[in-house]
Amino acid sequence: MRQKRAKQYRKLMALYSMSFGFRQPYQVLVDSMICSEAISSKVDLVKRLEDVLQGNVKPMITQCCIEELYLQGSALQPAVDLAKSFERRKCNHREAIQGDECLLNVVGETNKHRYVIASQSNPLRQKLRLIPAVPLVHINRSVTVLEPPSDATLKQKERIEETRQHADEPETQLIANITAGPSNEGVIAAPSEPLVRKRKAPRGPNPLSVKKRRVDATKPAGAKKAQDGHKAKILKEIAPKSDGEKEVDGQEGAQITGHKRKRRRKHGLDGKGEEGGGGDEED
Ligand SMILES: [Zn+2]
């Protein structure tokens, strides 16, 4: 039961913080009645407030509410002492007014300061249920209770979520425009992506074509020469069959002297490549 309630309260406080911006320490405005109730039912008010609100609390009391306690005489001295330990919330009522009225006044129409109200006054809580996002706490038979969200709170929450969704749409569009926008084309994502793709595109087919080359390339240089030799052999075999022997011879020679050319290149950088090779052949 306790766990179930703790979970309930956690969800409820998540609602207040997510939808209405409640933050720890939660500012809890207590009234005079809950102070006296806490004393009479031996409830550790601050501790219980932390329990139900599931976080740090900053209990506060208005001048009018503490005045109510003073007026009740020395019998309520422990309640006065408790109330005195709380931060005083200035309500600017020059002459103390009734506690309920004072709290209604401080909460206002929107509870913009995000107060939690801890009050034993039923009429006050009823009125505060009409104002969205006013967490209400009271003590019921020495059990501190956080009320479920009021209809006004739930409706306001829905409204906020709707406006957030609508706000999200143009935002996402904006982001899309920014990333694809012409002004930023030369700067951010839009151009860099195609560039990367351009790089990738030639790389894509290359591995396929390179693989075959790699098979050859992985062979040692000697193997390549041997291959050249092999080609030459083939050419030799073909050569007699072909009509233009001289041309074939020329090719043959070029193929055979390929080694020499390469050696030459290694030793003395032969600038004229194949022509130099041709010269070698003549030698
Ligand atoms: Zn006041």
Boltz pocket constraint, residues with backbone or C-beta under 6 A from the ligand:
constraints:
  - pocket:
      binder: B
      contacts: [[A, 62], [A, 63], [A, 64], [A, 65], [A, 91], [A, 92], [A, 93], [A, 96], [A, 97], [A, 102], [A, 103]]
      max_distance: 6.0
